[in-house]
Amino acid sequence: MLSAIVFCLLGFVILISAANCVSSENVIHGAYWLLLCAVAVAGMTWFMGAEYLAVTQLLLYAGAVSVLTIFTVMVTHRSHESACTEVKLSWSALILALAFFALIAYGVIATPELATLTAAHEPIPLAEFGAELFAVDGHAFAFEIASLVLLVALVAAVWWTKDSDLDGERIQKSKRKKAAKEDNHA
């Protein structure tokens, strides 16, 4: 009973933090909401019995992706104005998200075998799992490629913005645009 309550609570935290991550006007706040969402997903997978996946979730997403995102934003944004953006919600994105949710819900409801899936076999011992993971044809190579992709993304983000905001041109353009919009409303 307690695990069901924790599962529902973590699901609620995931939904709230994901919605706030997407709708946050401040990029740093969005990155912190993403971090909370990743930690809650790791907690949910832990309670579902996938401890290794939970630890991997914490290391990769909460530890690496969120910290890299926050670090990149702090390196590339030089002022408060450049870190804040307007929230632009579109009806087409909402319709697409609802259609995707309906498709997933239909797949879960239409597949009764999913409810009967259980862990019928014994879990693999950790030493055997590690030997399989780091074997020549294992999955460690994919993790290394993912880490290189994250590194390239970080370097590209810093390179892309290194000269774009040194003189504050983008901030001034944003202020002029905001002032023009206020003049049109007046």
Buried (B, 14 or more C-beta within 10 A) or exposed (E): EEEEEBBEEBEEBBEBBBEBBBEBEBBBBBBBBBBBBBBBBBBBBBBEEBBBBBEBBBEBBBBBBBEBBBBBBEEBBBEEBBBBEEEEEEEEEEEEEEEEEEEEEEEEEEEEEEEEEEEEEEEEEEEEEBEEEEEEEBEEEEBEEEEEEBEEBBEEBEEEBEEEBEEBEBBEEBEEEEEEEEEEEE
